[in-house]
């Protein structure tokens, strides 16, 4: 990375429906702009205090939302949810942050694999066995990942990200933040396609 690269930070969550809707466009932008832009991510956290399985109303709500996202973005959805599913992204976010700590890389590929498992395959990505399989698919040692997830510093890291995610003006997921004089500020809020991301870039 060169010092003159623009830094864009994706504020996202593996269980965020619109984030999955934007995933392909974001990857197009990341590939097209890799010479100009350094990309990173911050985890926003969804329903991080939830402990009860979602009921019929919650399931109907998500199905309606997914149809809306699909109609807007063209993204693929499987339109099925796991049985006895608790819609809480804390553990899945912990897996992503632990992957970053383990590999030293921003875990975009792992994020997209977890999203695909949930939104297309209907798999419960909050479960350890599912997380381990997804990690292995993208070349991350699953047992080392689980061990890293047990470290207190990873839990503190995601708690910090959850609280920081809205501090620079992002009140909806997904959002993009841009680094400006060492601080992050809102770049774009909500679904943004690759062409718009490029058009909004300064200079």
N, C-alpha and C positions, 0 to 999 in steps of 0.2 A: 504493500500500500504506500502511495506517495502522500506527502503532507498536504497537497493541494486538492485532494479528493473531497467531495461533498459527503457528509455523513447523514444517511437517512435511517431512521429507526422505526421498524414496524411494531406497533402496539397491537398485540394479538392474543389469542387464546385458542388452545386446541379444540375446545368445545363451542367456539363462537361460530354460528351459522354463516354470517356475512363474511367472516374471515376465511372460511372454506370457499365461499363464493368468489372471493378475490384471489385465492391462492394461485391460480394459473396466470392471471394477469400480473401478479406480483413477481412470479418467476420469469415471465417475459421481460419485465422491467429490469429485474436483477441481471439477466443475461445481456440485455441490450446496453445497459448502463455500467457494466462492470469496470470499464476503464475510467469512468468519471466519478463513480459513487461507491462508497463503502457502506454496505448494508449491515444492520444489526437488528435485534429484536428485543422487546420488553414484553413480559407476560402480564396481561391485565387481570386475569382471575375472573371466573364466572361462578356465582352462587357458592362461594368458598366456605360458607357455613352450613350448607345443606347436608342433612343427614338422612332424610326420608326418601324412599323411592318416589318418583313422579307418578301422579295418578292419571286418570283418563283426560282431565282437562289439560294438564301439562303436555301430554302426548299429542292431543289434538292441536294445541298451540304450536308445538314444534313442527308438526306436519304442515300446518298452514304457512308457517314462516319459511320452511324449506321450499314449498312450492313458489313462494314469492321470490326467494333468492334465486331459485333455478330459472324462473321466468325472466328475471332481470339480467342474470350473469351467464346463463347457459351451463352452469356447473352441474355435475352429475351428483345425484342423491339416490340412495337406496330406499328411502322412505320406510325404514324400520328401526326400531329401538330395541335394545336388550331388555329381557325380563328383569324385574326388580332393579331397575336402573336408578341410581342416585346421580342427579345432574350437578356434580361438584367437580370442578377442574383442578382442585389443589394437587392431587397426587400426580396427575398427568403433567401439570406445570412443573412439579418437582422433578419428574423424570427428564423433562427438557432442560432444565437448569443444570441438573446433574450430568447430562450428556455434554453440555458446554464445559463444565468443570473437568470432565474426564478426557475429552478430546481436544480442548483448547480451540474449538471452532464454534461458530454460530450454528445452532442445530436446525437449520431450515429443512433439510431432507427428513430428519426425524419428525419434525413438526408435521410435514405434509403426509408422511406415512401414518402417523397417528390420526390425522384428520380423515384420511381416506378410509382407514379402518372403521372409524365411527360413522361418518356421514354416508359412506357408500356401502360398507359391509354390515353395518349395524352391530358392531362389536363393542363391548364395554371396555373402553381404553383406560378406565380407572383401575382395572385389575392388573396385578403384578405380572401374571403369565402373559397377558396380551401386550403389556409394555415391553417385556423381555423379548417376545417374538418380533415386535416391530423394530426394536433396537437391533436385533440380529440381522433383520432384513436390510438395514442401512449400514451395516458394517460396524456396529457398536457392540462390544462385549457385554452380553446381557447380565452376567453375574457381577461383573465389575460395576455396571450401571446401578444395579440394585444396592450394592455395597455403598456406592457413592451417595445414593438417595438417603441412606441412613445417617449421613453426616449432618450435624446440626447447622453447619454453615450454609448448606444448600437450602434448608427450610427458611433460614433467615433471609437468604437472597431472594427467594420468591415473595416472601412477605414484604420486603422492601420494594420489589417491583410492583406488587399489587397496589401499594400505597402511593408509589411515585407515578404510576401510569397516567393519572389525571392531572398531575401537578403542572404540566406544561400545556394545558388546554385541550387535552383529548378526553372527551366525555362519551365517546361511543367507540365500539370496536367494529372493524379495524380502523386504525388511524395511522398516519405517518407523522413522525416528528423529524425535524431537521436541526442539526447542531449549528448554533449561531453564537459566536464568541464564547465557546466553551459551554454553552447552555442549550438545552433542548427547548424548542418551541413548536407549536403545531404547524405542520406542513399541509396536511389534508386530512379531513375527517370523514369517516364512512367509506363506502366502496369507491375505489378509484382504479380506473383501468391503466394499462401500461402507457398508452399514449398520453393520458392526462398527467401521469407522474412525470414523464419526460418533459411535457410542455410547461409544467410548473417549476421545473428546476431553474435556479438562478443562473444567469450568465451562460 
